[in-house]
Amino acid sequence: MPHIDLPLLAAFSWFAWVGSITPGPNTALALVTAANFGARTIGPHMLGVAIGFAAMLGLTLAGAHGLLAASPAAGLALRWLGIAYLVWLGLQIARARGFTERRAARPPRVHESVLLQFANGKAWMLIAGTVGAYQELATPRWVGSLLIVTIFVSCCMIALLIWAWLGSTLRHWLAVGHRLAWFNGFLGASLVATAAWIALN
C-alpha cells in the first residue's frame, strides 16, 4: 500500500504552482504567442513544454542525471542547441512589427518547445529543488515520482493557459499604434537576454 506524506505533498504542490506561474521563457512564449496569434495557437507550445519538462523531471528523479554527468559532451550539446534556439526565437519575435507579419514570427512548434526545456535555466533550478526537497514524497519511490511529474506538469499547463489568456486580452490594446512592435521587441530581447544569462552560468 503506497504511503504519501500529505504535508510534504501540500508543500510540493505550492512549490510547483509558484514555480510554474512566475515569469520565465515558457510563460513569455505563451504570452507573446497568444498576443500575436490568439490563445488557441499555444497548443503546440504547451504540448512541447509538457513532453520536455516531464521527460527532464522524470529522468532526473530516476537518476538519469548521472548519465549526463558521465557524458559532458552530450549535456553541453543539448545546452547549446537550446540556447541557440532561444536566441533565434527571441530575434524572430523582436522583428515582428505587426499582426500581419507572420513570416517574421510564428507560434513555436512542439519539437522546438521540447528543445527549449533543456536550455531553460528556470526549469533546471525547479528540478534541482524538487529532487533535493521532495524525492521522499511517497513510498514506494515510483509513486512519489509519478505524483511529482503529474502535479508539476499540471501546474505548468494551467500557468501557460493563464499567461496565454493575459496575452489574448492584450491583443486589442496592442493593435493600437506601435504598441505591438514595442511589446514584441521587449519580449524578444528578454528571451535573448535569458539565453545570454544561461550561456554565462
N, CA and C atoms as an extended XYZ file, in Angstrom:
603
Properties=species:S:1:pos:R:3:atomname:S:1:resname:S:1:resid:I:1 pbc="F F F"
N         0.851       -1.189        0.000 N   MET     1
C         0.000        0.000        0.000 CA  MET     1
C         0.893        1.248        0.000 C   MET     1
N         0.757        2.124       -1.013 N   PRO     2
C         1.585        3.337       -1.056 CA  PRO     2
C         1.309        4.245        0.144 C   PRO     2
N         2.346        4.908        0.626 N   HIS     3
C         2.203        5.874        1.714 CA  HIS     3
C         2.618        7.244        1.185 C   HIS     3
N         1.741        8.239        1.346 N   ILE     4
C         2.012        9.593        0.864 CA  ILE     4
C         2.123       10.527        2.057 C   ILE     4
N         3.195       11.306        2.085 N   ASP     5
C         3.399       12.309        3.128 CA  ASP     5
C         2.557       13.531        2.749 C   ASP     5
N         1.378       13.664        3.333 N   LEU     6
C         0.430       14.708        2.913 CA  LEU     6
C         0.947       16.134        3.158 C   LEU     6
N         1.564       16.434        4.324 N   PRO     7
C         2.121       17.787        4.479 CA  PRO     7
C         3.194       18.094        3.432 C   PRO     7
N         4.030       17.110        3.111 N   LEU     8
C         5.057       17.319        2.088 CA  LEU     8
C         4.406       17.470        0.713 C   LEU     8
N         3.333       16.745        0.466 N   LEU     9
C         2.599       16.861       -0.793 CA  LEU     9
C         2.027       18.264       -0.954 C   LEU     9
N         1.460       18.802        0.128 N   ALA    10
C         0.913       20.157        0.090 CA  ALA    10
C         2.012       21.182       -0.175 C   ALA    10
N         3.151       21.009        0.503 N   ALA    11
C         4.276       21.932        0.304 CA  ALA    11
C         4.791       21.856       -1.122 C   ALA    11
N         4.897       20.647       -1.658 N   PHE    12
C         5.372       20.497       -3.022 CA  PHE    12
C         4.394       21.097       -4.030 C   PHE    12
N         3.107       20.888       -3.814 N   SER    13
C         2.111       21.424       -4.733 CA  SER    13
C         2.204       22.943       -4.815 C   SER    13
N         2.423       23.599       -3.673 N   TRP    14
C         2.577       25.060       -3.664 CA  TRP    14
C         3.870       25.461       -4.372 C   TRP    14
N         4.937       24.734       -4.114 N   PHE    15
C         6.223       24.982       -4.780 CA  PHE    15
C         6.072       24.859       -6.297 C   PHE    15
N         5.379       23.817       -6.761 N   ALA    16
C         5.189       23.592       -8.190 CA  ALA    16
C         4.355       24.704       -8.807 C   ALA    16
N         3.335       25.161       -8.096 N   TRP    17
C         2.474       26.212       -8.632 CA  TRP    17
C         3.224       27.537       -8.742 C   TRP    17
N         3.916       27.908       -7.679 N   VAL    18
C         4.665       29.170       -7.698 CA  VAL    18
C         5.752       29.119       -8.776 C   VAL    18
N         6.438       27.974       -8.866 N   GLY    19
C         7.469       27.831       -9.888 CA  GLY    19
C         6.915       27.896      -11.297 C   GLY    19
N         5.691       27.443      -11.482 N   SER    20
C         5.088       27.419      -12.814 CA  SER    20
C         4.521       28.769      -13.229 C   SER    20
N         3.893       29.497      -12.318 N   ILE    21
C         3.174       30.719      -12.668 CA  ILE    21
C         4.106       31.922      -12.787 C   ILE    21
N         5.256       31.880      -12.128 N   THR    22
C         6.169       33.022      -12.192 CA  THR    22
C         6.820       33.116      -13.574 C   THR    22
N         7.216       34.334      -13.981 N   PRO    23
C         7.730       34.530      -15.351 CA  PRO    23
C         8.982       33.708      -15.652 C   PRO    23
N         9.073       33.268      -16.888 N   GLY    24
C        10.207       32.507      -17.401 CA  GLY    24
C        10.058       32.370      -18.901 C   GLY    24
N        10.970       31.689      -19.571 N   PRO    25
C        10.875       31.544      -21.030 CA  PRO    25
C         9.561       30.929      -21.509 C   PRO    25
N         9.056       29.919      -20.803 N   ASN    26
C         7.815       29.268      -21.239 CA  ASN    26
C         6.611       30.196      -21.131 C   ASN    26
N         6.504       30.914      -20.011 N   THR    27
C         5.376       31.826      -19.845 CA  THR    27
C         5.485       33.008      -20.802 C   THR    27
N         6.711       33.485      -21.049 N   ALA    28
C         6.895       34.590      -22.004 CA  ALA    28
C         6.451       34.174      -23.398 C   ALA    28
N         6.769       32.952      -23.797 N   LEU    29
C         6.353       32.460      -25.111 CA  LEU    29
C         4.841       32.307      -25.192 C   LEU    29
N         4.212       31.831      -24.119 N   ALA    30
C         2.754       31.719      -24.108 CA  ALA    30
C         2.112       33.095      -24.245 C   ALA    30
N         2.654       34.073      -23.541 N   LEU    31
C         2.140       35.440      -23.580 CA  LEU    31
C         2.260       36.047      -24.972 C   LEU    31
N         3.461       35.993      -25.552 N   VAL    32
C         3.684       36.646      -26.841 CA  VAL    32
C         2.976       35.897      -27.966 C   VAL    32
N         2.888       34.578      -27.884 N   THR    33
C         2.195       33.806      -28.917 CA  THR    33
C         0.708       34.141      -28.932 C   THR    33
N         0.091       34.171      -27.751 N   ALA    34
C        -1.340       34.487      -27.681 CA  ALA    34
C        -1.611       35.928      -28.093 C   ALA    34
N        -0.706       36.849      -27.732 N   ALA    35
C        -0.898       38.248      -28.098 CA  ALA    35
C        -0.804       38.459      -29.607 C   ALA    35
N         0.046       37.698      -30.262 N   ASN    36
C         0.254       37.867      -31.699 CA  ASN    36
C        -0.685       37.014      -32.548 C   ASN    36
N        -0.981       35.811      -32.090 N   PHE    37
C        -1.694       34.857      -32.933 CA  PHE    37
C        -2.995       34.336      -32.335 C   PHE    37
N        -3.303       34.706      -31.093 N   GLY    38
C        -4.509       34.212      -30.442 CA  GLY    38
C        -4.207       33.068      -29.493 C   GLY    38
N        -5.031       32.939      -28.467 N   ALA    39
C        -4.778       31.950      -27.411 CA  ALA    39
C        -4.810       30.518      -27.930 C   ALA    39
N        -5.587       30.240      -28.975 N   ARG    40
C        -5.714       28.866      -29.462 CA  ARG    40
C        -4.425       28.343      -30.098 C   ARG    40
N        -3.495       29.233      -30.425 N   THR    41
C        -2.273       28.799      -31.110 CA  THR    41
C        -1.198       28.300      -30.154 C   THR    41
N        -1.439       28.330      -28.848 N   ILE    42
C        -0.377       27.913      -27.918 CA  ILE    42
C        -0.376       26.406      -27.664 C   ILE    42
N        -1.293       25.670      -28.300 N   GLY    43
C        -1.356       24.224      -28.097 CA  GLY    43
C        -0.040       23.503      -28.319 C   GLY    43
N         0.643       23.717      -29.470 N   PRO    44
C         1.926       23.044      -29.691 CA  PRO    44
C         2.975       23.406      -28.638 C   PRO    44
N         2.992       24.679      -28.216 N   HIS    45
C         3.947       25.084      -27.175 CA  HIS    45
C         3.651       24.360      -25.870 C   HIS    45
N         2.392       24.281      -25.495 N   MET    46
C         2.023       23.593      -24.262 CA  MET    46
C         2.400       22.112      -24.320 C   MET    46
N         2.138       21.485      -25.459 N   LEU    47
C         2.481       20.066      -25.599 CA  LEU    47
C         3.989       19.868      -25.510 C   LEU    47
N         4.761       20.750      -26.155 N   GLY    48
C         6.218       20.650      -26.101 CA  GLY    48
C         6.755       20.833      -24.695 C   GLY    48
N         6.186       21.801      -23.964 N   VAL    49
C         6.600       22.012      -22.569 CA  VAL    49
C         6.279       20.776      -21.736 C   VAL    49
N         5.075       20.226      -21.916 N   ALA    50
C         4.672       19.049      -21.142 CA  ALA    50
C         5.607       17.876      -21.406 C   ALA    50
N         5.913       17.620      -22.677 N   ILE    51
C         6.780       16.493      -23.029 CA  ILE    51
C         8.197       16.721      -22.513 C   ILE    51
N         8.752       17.888      -22.819 N   GLY    52
C        10.136       18.169      -22.446 CA  GLY    52
C        10.352       18.227      -20.952 C   GLY    52
N         9.475       18.963      -20.249 N   PHE    53
C         9.661       19.113      -18.807 CA  PHE    53
C         9.396       17.800      -18.083 C   PHE    53
N         8.356       17.065      -18.507 N   ALA    54
C         8.067       15.769      -17.877 CA  ALA    54
C         9.224       14.803      -18.069 C   ALA    54
N         9.823       14.799      -19.272 N   ALA    55
C        10.959       13.909      -19.539 CA  ALA    55
C        12.150       14.283      -18.661 C   ALA    55
N        12.463       15.582      -18.601 N   MET    56
C        13.592       16.035      -17.784 CA  MET    56
C        13.381       15.693      -16.308 C   MET    56
N        12.195       15.987      -15.805 N   LEU    57
C        11.914       15.759      -14.396 CA  LEU    57
C        11.881       14.267      -14.080 C   LEU    57
N        11.214       13.495      -14.936 N   GLY    58
C        11.116       12.059      -14.699 CA  GLY    58
C        12.472       11.370      -14.746 C   GLY    58
N        13.272       11.718      -15.747 N   LEU    59
C        14.593       11.103      -15.868 CA  LEU    59
C        15.508       11.505      -14.719 C   LEU    59
N        15.398       12.746      -14.280 N   THR    60
C        16.220       13.198      -13.152 CA  THR    60
C        15.824       12.468      -11.876 C   THR    60
N        14.528       12.329      -11.651 N   LEU    61
C        14.061       11.595      -10.467 CA  LEU    61
C        14.500       10.136      -10.508 C   LEU    61
N        14.612        9.597      -11.735 N   ALA    62
C        15.034        8.193      -11.885 CA  ALA    62
C        16.545        8.024      -11.793 C   ALA    62
N        17.262        9.129      -11.694 N   GLY    63
C        18.708        9.053      -11.554 CA  GLY    63
C        19.475        9.203      -12.840 C   GLY    63
N        18.780        9.527      -13.938 N   ALA    64
C        19.462        9.624      -15.228 CA  ALA    64
C        20.339       10.862      -15.339 C   ALA    64
N        20.226       11.792      -14.366 N   HIS    65
C        21.121       12.952      -14.417 CA  HIS    65
C        22.584       12.509      -14.339 C   HIS    65
N        22.805       11.322      -13.770 N   GLY    66
C        24.166       10.800      -13.718 CA  GLY    66
C        24.709       10.468      -15.090 C   GLY    66
N        23.814       10.140      -16.033 N   LEU    67
C        24.253        9.847      -17.399 CA  LEU    67
C        24.813       11.100      -18.072 C   LEU    67
N        24.138       12.207      -17.869 N   LEU    68
C        24.639       13.461      -18.449 CA  LEU    68
C        25.943       13.889      -17.773 C   LEU    68
N        26.041       13.609      -16.481 N   ALA    69
C        27.287       13.929      -15.783 CA  ALA    69
C        28.425       13.072      -16.317 C   ALA    69
N        28.114       11.824      -16.697 N   ALA    70
C        29.138       10.919      -17.231 CA  ALA    70
C        29.476       11.240      -18.686 C   ALA    70
N        28.602       11.967      -19.369 N   SER    71
C        28.839       12.342      -20.764 CA  SER    71
C        28.663       13.851      -20.917 C   SER    71
N        29.668       14.615      -20.493 N   PRO    72
C        29.552       16.083      -20.544 CA  PRO    72
C        29.296       16.609      -21.950 C   PRO    72
N        29.820       15.935      -22.971 N   ALA    73
C        29.635       16.411      -24.347 CA  ALA    73
C        28.168       16.400      -24.741 C   ALA    73
N        27.431       15.360      -24.338 N   ALA    74
C        26.003       15.277      -24.664 CA  ALA    74
C        25.229       16.377      -23.958 C   ALA    74
N        25.536       16.582      -22.682 N   GLY    75
C        24.869       17.641      -21.933 CA  GLY    75
C        25.171       19.011      -22.512 C   GLY    75
N        26.424       19.224      -22.898 N   LEU    76
C        26.827       20.501      -23.477 CA  LEU    76
C        26.140       20.749      -24.816 C   LEU    76
N        26.024       19.705      -25.622 N   ALA    77
C        25.368       19.844      -26.930 CA  ALA    77
C        23.902       20.222      -26.758 C   ALA    77
N        23.199       19.552      -25.826 N   LEU    78
C        21.805       19.889      -25.565 CA  LEU    78
C        21.664       21.323      -25.079 C   LEU    78
N        22.561       21.713      -24.199 N   ARG    79
C        22.525       23.070      -23.644 CA  ARG    79
C        22.663       24.121      -24.738 C   ARG    79
N        23.677       23.954      -25.623 N   TRP    80
C        23.926       24.975      -26.637 CA  TRP    80
C        22.908       24.957      -27.763 C   TRP    80
N        22.343       23.790      -28.053 N   LEU    81
C        21.234       23.743      -29.018 CA  LEU    81
C        20.044       24.526      -28.486 C   LEU    81
N        19.731       24.334      -27.233 N   GLY    82
C        18.630       25.057      -26.619 CA  GLY    82
C        18.881       26.551      -26.564 C   GLY    82
N        20.116       26.944      -26.214 N   ILE    83
C        20.466       28.363      -26.166 CA  ILE    83
C        20.347       28.994      -27.552 C   ILE    83
N        20.859       28.294      -28.573 N   ALA    84
C        20.787       28.811      -29.942 CA  ALA    84
C        19.336       28.997      -30.380 C   ALA    84
N        18.483       28.029      -30.033 N   TYR    85
C        17.071       28.152      -30.396 CA  TYR    85
C        16.427       29.333      -29.685 C   TYR    85
N        16.753       29.527      -28.405 N   LEU    86
C        16.181       30.624      -27.642 CA  LEU    86
C        16.582       31.970      -28.238 C   LEU    86
N        17.844       32.108      -28.657 N   VAL    87
C        18.308       33.349      -29.307 CA  VAL    87
C        17.570       33.556      -30.620 C   VAL    87
N        17.486       32.508      -31.434 N   TRP    88
C        16.806       32.614      -32.733 CA  TRP    88
C        15.350       33.028      -32.547 C   TRP    88
N        14.677       32.398      -31.590 N   LEU    89
C        13.271       32.698      -31.358 CA  LEU    89
C        13.094       34.129      -30.866 C   LEU    89
N        13.963       34.565      -29.949 N   GLY    90
C        13.893       35.933      -29.452 CA  GLY    90
C        14.061       36.956      -30.560 C   GLY    90
N        14.988       36.705      -31.473 N   LEU    91
C        15.212       37.625      -32.589 CA  LEU    91
C        14.017       37.650      -33.538 C   LEU    91
N        13.421       36.485      -33.796 N   GLN    92
C        12.247       36.440      -34.667 CA  GLN    92
C        11.077       37.201      -34.061 C   GLN    92
N        10.874       37.044      -32.767 N   ILE    93
C         9.792       37.759      -32.088 CA  ILE    93
C        10.052       39.266      -32.116 C   ILE    93
N        11.284       39.664      -31.820 N   ALA    94
C        11.618       41.087      -31.778 CA  ALA    94
C        11.432       41.749      -33.134 C   ALA    94
N        11.591       41.006      -34.230 N   ARG    95
C        11.467       41.570      -35.573 CA  ARG    95
C        10.022       41.699      -36.034 C   ARG    95
N         9.080       41.057      -35.339 N   ALA    96
C         7.679       41.108      -35.756 CA  ALA    96
C         7.084       42.451      -35.347 C   ALA    96
N         6.769       43.273      -36.327 N   ARG    97
C         6.315       44.635      -36.037 CA  ARG    97
C         4.799       44.778      -35.995 C   ARG    97
N         4.069       43.805      -36.515 N   GLY    98
C         2.610       43.932      -36.540 CA  GLY    98
C         1.946       42.577      -36.700 C   GLY    98
N         0.630       42.558      -36.563 N   PHE    99
C        -0.125       41.317      -36.624 CA  PHE    99
C        -0.047       40.641      -37.990 C   PHE    99
N         0.207       41.415      -39.032 N   THR   100
C         0.203       40.848      -40.378 CA  THR   100
C         1.531       40.226      -40.767 C   THR   100
N         2.563       40.408      -39.977 N   GLU   101
C         3.897       39.929      -40.333 CA  GLU   101
C         4.101       38.505      -39.832 C   GLU   101
N         3.433       37.559      -40.440 N   ARG   102
C         3.504       36.172      -39.998 CA  ARG   102
C         4.842       35.516      -40.309 C   ARG   102
N         5.551       36.031      -41.322 N   ARG   103
C         6.825       35.403      -41.682 CA  ARG   103
C         7.915       35.706      -40.669 C   ARG   103
N         7.807       36.836      -39.981 N   ALA   104
C         8.851       37.235      -39.035 CA  ALA   104
C         8.774       36.448      -37.730 C   ALA   104
N         7.576       36.014      -37.393 N   ALA   105
C         7.402       35.246      -36.159 CA  ALA   105
C         6.243       34.291      -36.361 C   ALA   105
N         6.257       33.212      -35.619 N   ARG   106
C         5.186       32.218      -35.710 CA  ARG   106
C         5.102       31.511      -34.375 C   ARG   106
N         3.987       30.850      -34.106 N   PRO   107
C         3.902       30.088      -32.854 CA  PRO   107
C         4.967       28.996      -32.831 C   PRO   107
N         5.566       28.733      -31.669 N   PRO   108
C         6.568       27.665      -31.586 CA  PRO   108
C         5.953       26.305      -31.887 C   PRO   108
N         6.745       25.434      -32.482 N   ARG   109
C         6.311       24.068      -32.774 CA  ARG   109
C         6.631       23.157      -31.590 C   ARG   109
N         6.024       21.981      -31.592 N   VAL   110
C         6.170       21.064      -30.456 CA  VAL   110
C         7.633       20.742      -30.190 C   VAL   110
N         8.376       20.323      -31.230 N   HIS   111
C         9.769       19.907      -31.011 CA  HIS   111
C        10.640       21.077      -30.563 C   HIS   111
N        10.280       22.293      -30.979 N   GLU   112
C        11.059       23.457      -30.557 CA  GLU   112
C        10.854       23.735      -29.065 C   GLU   112
N         9.634       23.600      -28.595 N   SER   113
C         9.376       23.811      -27.170 CA  SER   113
C         9.955       22.695      -26.313 C   SER   113
N        10.009       21.473      -26.856 N   VAL   114
C        10.697       20.389      -26.146 CA  VAL   114
C        12.170       20.741      -25.975 C   VAL   114
N        12.806       21.162      -27.068 N   LEU   115
C        14.222       21.513      -27.038 CA  LEU   115
C        14.491       22.667      -26.088 C   LEU   115
N        13.572       23.638      -26.064 N   LEU   116
C        13.745       24.799      -25.199 CA  LEU   116
C        13.898       24.400      -23.737 C   LEU   116
N        13.224       23.339      -23.312 N   GLN   117
C        13.275       22.950      -21.899 CA  GLN   117
C        14.699       22.623      -21.446 C   GLN   117
N        15.508       22.066      -22.345 N   PHE   118
C        16.863       21.674      -21.964 CA  PHE   118
C        17.797       22.874      -21.794 C   PHE   118
N        17.378       24.037      -22.305 N   ALA   119
C        18.175       25.256      -22.113 CA  ALA   119
C        17.525       26.194      -21.103 C   ALA   119
N        16.423       25.770      -20.537 N   ASN   120
C        15.652       26.618      -19.630 CA  ASN   120
C        16.244       26.543      -18.223 C   ASN   120
N        17.001       27.568      -17.876 N   GLY   121
C        17.639       27.595      -16.567 CA  GLY   121
C        16.643       27.528      -15.428 C   GLY   121
N        15.500       28.185      -15.586 N   LYS   122
C        14.473       28.142      -14.548 CA  LYS   122
C        13.980       26.714      -14.349 C   LYS   122
N        13.763       25.980      -15.445 N   ALA   123
C        13.296       24.592      -15.346 CA  ALA   123
C        14.297       23.728      -14.587 C   ALA   123
N        15.579       23.889      -14.895 N   TRP   124
C        16.602       23.087      -14.217 CA  TRP   124
C        16.682       23.426      -12.735 C   TRP   124
N        16.517       24.712      -12.387 N   MET   125
C        16.543       25.100      -10.979 CA  MET   125
C        15.357       24.498      -10.220 C   MET   125
N        14.174       24.503      -10.870 N   LEU   126
C        12.998       23.907      -10.243 CA  LEU   126
C        13.167       22.397      -10.071 C   LEU   126
N        13.761       21.757      -11.068 N   ILE   127
C        14.006       20.317      -10.971 CA  ILE   127
C        14.996       20.011       -9.851 C   ILE   127
N        16.057       20.818       -9.756 N   ALA   128
C        17.050       20.619       -8.698 CA  ALA   128
C        16.400       20.763       -7.321 C   ALA   128
N        15.535       21.781       -7.178 N   GLY   129
C        14.841       21.978       -5.913 CA  GLY   129
C        13.897       20.831       -5.590 C   GLY   129
N        13.246       20.322       -6.630 N   THR   130
C        12.314       19.202       -6.437 CA  THR   130
C        13.044       17.950       -5.979 C   THR   130
N        14.118       17.610       -6.682 N   VAL   131
C        14.876       16.405       -6.347 CA  VAL   131
C        15.482       16.526       -4.954 C   VAL   131
N        15.950       17.730       -4.624 N   GLY   132
C        16.593       17.926       -3.332 CA  GLY   132
C        15.635       17.887       -2.154 C   GLY   132
N        14.394       18.357       -2.349 N   ALA   133
C        13.500       18.527       -1.211 CA  ALA   133
C        12.302       17.585       -1.177 C   ALA   133
N        11.910       17.036       -2.323 N   TYR   134
C        10.625       16.336       -2.359 CA  TYR   134
C        10.696       14.901       -2.878 C   TYR   134
N        11.881       14.350       -2.995 N   GLN   135
C        12.008       12.988       -3.517 CA  GLN   135
C        11.375       11.944       -2.608 C   GLN   135
N        11.258       12.256       -1.318 N   GLU   136
C        10.681       11.308       -0.356 CA  GLU   136
C         9.195       11.567       -0.145 C   GLU   136
N         8.534       12.072       -1.178 N   LEU   137
C         7.115       12.422       -1.091 CA  LEU   137
C         6.239       11.216       -0.785 C   LEU   137
N         6.606       10.064       -1.317 N   ALA   138
C         5.782        8.864       -1.116 CA  ALA   138
C         6.645        7.618       -1.225 C   ALA   138
N         6.155        6.544       -0.669 N   THR   139
C         6.786        5.231       -0.832 CA  THR   139
C         5.750        4.258       -1.382 C   THR   139
N         6.102        3.407       -2.327 N   PRO   140
C         7.422        3.322       -2.960 CA  PRO   140
C         7.752        4.593       -3.748 C   PRO   140
N         9.038        4.758       -4.048 N   ARG   141
C         9.511        5.999       -4.636 CA  ARG   141
C         8.885        6.288       -5.992 C   ARG   141
N         8.562        5.239       -6.764 N   TRP   142
C         7.994        5.489       -8.089 CA  TRP   142
C         6.626        6.164       -7.987 C   TRP   142
N         5.915        5.914       -6.898 N   VAL   143
C         4.634        6.588       -6.682 CA  VAL   143
C         4.866        8.078       -6.468 C   VAL   143
N         5.878        8.391       -5.650 N   GLY   144
C         6.231        9.789       -5.425 CA  GLY   144
C         6.651       10.476       -6.708 C   GLY   144
N         7.463        9.785       -7.513 N   SER   145
C         7.913       10.366       -8.781 CA  SER   145
C         6.737       10.630       -9.714 C   SER   145
N         5.804        9.696       -9.763 N   LEU   146
C         4.623        9.863      -10.613 CA  LEU   146
C         3.785       11.051      -10.146 C   LEU   146
N         3.618       11.179       -8.836 N   LEU   147
C         2.887       12.321       -8.291 CA  LEU   147
C         3.579       13.631       -8.617 C   LEU   147
N         4.890       13.665       -8.446 N   ILE   148
C         5.661       14.887       -8.696 CA  ILE   148
C         5.518       15.328      -10.152 C   ILE   148
N         5.722       14.404      -11.073 N   VAL   149
C         5.632       14.751      -12.501 CA  VAL   149
C         4.215       15.194      -12.858 C   VAL   149
N         3.211       14.471      -12.373 N   THR   150
C         1.818       14.802      -12.693 CA  THR   150
C         1.433       16.176      -12.170 C   THR   150
N         1.772       16.444      -10.907 N   ILE   151
C         1.412       17.733      -10.306 CA  ILE   151
C         2.151       18.873      -10.981 C   ILE   151
N         3.458       18.697      -11.216 N   PHE   152
C         4.246       19.784      -11.794 CA  PHE   152
C         3.795       20.094      -13.219 C   PHE   152
N         3.591       19.072      -14.036 N   VAL   153
C         3.164       19.313      -15.419 CA  VAL   153
C         1.773       19.943      -15.440 C   VAL   153
N         0.888       19.504      -14.549 N   SER   154
C        -0.457       20.098      -14.476 CA  SER   154
C        -0.380       21.580      -14.119 C   SER   154
N         0.469       21.908      -13.152 N   CYS   155
C         0.656       23.316      -12.776 CA  CYS   155
C         1.204       24.122      -13.946 C   CYS   155
N         2.151       23.550      -14.675 N   CYS   156
C         2.725       24.233      -15.845 CA  CYS   156
C         1.652       24.522      -16.884 C   CYS   156
N         0.795       23.547      -17.158 N   MET   157
C        -0.240       23.724      -18.173 CA  MET   157
C        -1.237       24.813      -17.774 C   MET   157
N        -1.652       24.804      -16.501 N   ILE   158
C        -2.588       25.827      -16.027 CA  ILE   158
C        -1.943       27.211      -16.099 C   ILE   158
N        -0.667       27.295      -15.700 N   ALA   159
C         0.046       28.568      -15.739 CA  ALA   159
C         0.173       29.089      -17.172 C   ALA   159
N         0.474       28.212      -18.110 N   LEU   160
C         0.589       28.640      -19.509 CA  LEU   160
C        -0.750       29.130      -20.044 C   LEU   160
N        -1.839       28.481      -19.661 N   LEU   161
C        -3.170       28.939      -20.075 CA  LEU   161
C        -3.469       30.330      -19.525 C   LEU   161
N        -3.081       30.579      -18.279 N   ILE   162
C        -3.312       31.902      -17.677 CA  ILE   162
C        -2.511       32.969      -18.414 C   ILE   162
N        -1.235       32.686      -18.702 N   TRP   163
C        -0.409       33.656      -19.423 CA  TRP   163
C        -0.918       33.866      -20.847 C   TRP   163
N        -1.409       32.797      -21.472 N   ALA   164
C        -1.976       32.929      -22.817 CA  ALA   164
C        -3.249       33.768      -22.785 C   ALA   164
N        -4.069       33.572      -21.766 N   TRP   165
C        -5.274       34.388      -21.609 CA  TRP   165
C        -4.897       35.858      -21.459 C   TRP   165
N        -3.860       36.126      -20.662 N   LEU   166
C        -3.397       37.502      -20.499 CA  LEU   166
C        -2.956       38.076      -21.845 C   LEU   166
N        -2.200       37.284      -22.617 N   GLY   167
C        -1.755       37.744      -23.926 CA  GLY   167
C        -2.917       38.026      -24.861 C   GLY   167
N        -3.929       37.163      -24.840 N   SER   168
C        -5.072       37.356      -25.734 CA  SER   168
C        -5.898       38.568      -25.327 C   SER   168
N        -5.958       38.872      -24.018 N   THR   169
C        -6.701       40.061      -23.582 CA  THR   169
C        -5.977       41.346      -23.974 C   THR   169
N        -4.658       41.269      -24.128 N   LEU   170
C        -3.882       42.448      -24.555 CA  LEU   170
C        -3.944       42.669      -26.065 C   LEU   170
N        -4.480       41.703      -26.794 N   ARG   171
C        -4.421       41.712      -28.256 CA  ARG   171
C        -5.018       42.976      -28.873 C   ARG   171
N        -6.210       43.387      -28.414 N   HIS   172
C        -6.847       44.577      -28.980 CA  HIS   172
C        -6.089       45.856      -28.590 C   HIS   172
N        -5.607       45.897      -27.350 N   TRP   173
C        -4.844       47.066      -26.908 CA  TRP   173
C        -3.540       47.198      -27.693 C   TRP   173
N        -2.907       46.072      -27.976 N   LEU   174
C        -1.638       46.079      -28.711 CA  LEU   174
C        -1.822       46.469      -30.175 C   LEU   174
N        -3.035       46.383      -30.697 N   ALA   175
C        -3.280       46.705      -32.103 CA  ALA   175
C        -3.189       48.200      -32.381 C   ALA   175
N        -3.146       49.017      -31.338 N   VAL   176
C        -3.114       50.468      -31.499 CA  VAL   176
C        -1.682       50.946      -31.684 C   VAL   176
N        -1.449       51.699      -32.762 N   GLY   177
C        -0.149       52.322      -32.994 CA  GLY   177
C         1.002       51.329      -33.053 C   GLY   177
N         2.077       51.673      -32.350 N   HIS   178
C         3.285       50.847      -32.363 CA  HIS   178
C         3.405       49.969      -31.118 C   HIS   178
N         2.306       49.787      -30.402 N   ARG   179
C         2.370       49.034      -29.149 CA  ARG   179
C         2.851       47.610      -29.357 C   ARG   179
N         2.346       46.935      -30.397 N   LEU   180
C         2.745       45.551      -30.629 CA  LEU   180
C         4.230       45.448      -30.948 C   LEU   180
N         4.746       46.406      -31.741 N   ALA   181
C         6.168       46.392      -32.078 CA  ALA   181
C         7.022       46.515      -30.819 C   ALA   181
N         6.625       47.420      -29.908 N   TRP   182
C         7.365       47.582      -28.659 CA  TRP   182
C         7.239       46.341      -27.780 C   TRP   182
N         6.047       45.776      -27.738 N   PHE   183
C         5.787       44.574      -26.953 CA  PHE   183
C         6.648       43.412      -27.442 C   PHE   183
N         6.628       43.186      -28.753 N   ASN   184
C         7.432       42.108      -29.324 CA  ASN   184
C         8.920       42.357      -29.133 C   ASN   184
N         9.328       43.612      -29.313 N   GLY   185
C        10.738       43.950      -29.132 CA  GLY   185
C        11.209       43.677      -27.713 C   GLY   185
N        10.377       44.059      -26.739 N   PHE   186
C        10.748       43.852      -25.328 CA  PHE   186
C        10.827       42.369      -24.991 C   PHE   186
N         9.797       41.603      -25.367 N   LEU   187
C         9.807       40.180      -25.032 CA  LEU   187
C        10.872       39.415      -25.817 C   LEU   187
N        11.089       39.794      -27.078 N   GLY   188
C        12.152       39.158      -27.853 CA  GLY   188
C        13.510       39.407      -27.218 C   GLY   188
N        13.740       40.649      -26.814 N   ALA   189
C        15.014       40.993      -26.164 CA  ALA   189
C        15.164       40.257      -24.838 C   ALA   189
N        14.053       40.069      -24.120 N   SER   190
C        14.133       39.365      -22.837 CA  SER   190
C        14.510       37.904      -23.036 C   SER   190
N        14.035       37.282      -24.132 N   LEU   191
C        14.420       35.898      -24.406 CA  LEU   191
C        15.898       35.804      -24.770 C   LEU   191
N        16.386       36.755      -25.570 N   VAL   192
C        17.810       36.772      -25.910 CA  VAL   192
C        18.645       36.985      -24.648 C   VAL   192
N        18.197       37.884      -23.771 N   ALA   193
C        18.914       38.127      -22.511 CA  ALA   193
C        18.917       36.865      -21.642 C   ALA   193
N        17.793       36.148      -21.635 N   THR   194
C        17.727       34.890      -20.881 CA  THR   194
C        18.729       33.884      -21.424 C   THR   194
N        18.834       33.795      -22.758 N   ALA   195
C        19.800       32.889      -23.390 CA  ALA   195
C        21.225       33.274      -22.997 C   ALA   195
N        21.514       34.570      -22.978 N   ALA   196
C        22.842       35.039      -22.597 CA  ALA   196
C        23.152       34.693      -21.146 C   ALA   196
N        22.147       34.833      -20.283 N   TRP   197
C        22.331       34.510      -18.866 CA  TRP   197
C        22.619       33.009      -18.710 C   TRP   197
N        21.872       32.171      -19.447 N   ILE   198
C        22.096       30.724      -19.386 CA  ILE   198
C        23.506       30.391      -19.861 C   ILE   198
N        23.935       31.036      -20.953 N   ALA   199
C        25.241       30.748      -21.541 CA  ALA   199
C        26.379       31.113      -20.594 C   ALA   199
N        26.168       32.155      -19.776 N   LEU   200
C        27.234       32.639      -18.901 CA  LEU   200
C        27.235       31.969      -17.534 C   LEU   200
N        26.250       31.097      -17.287 N   ASN   201
C        26.181       30.452      -15.968 CA  ASN   201
C        26.319       28.947      -16.078 C   ASN   201
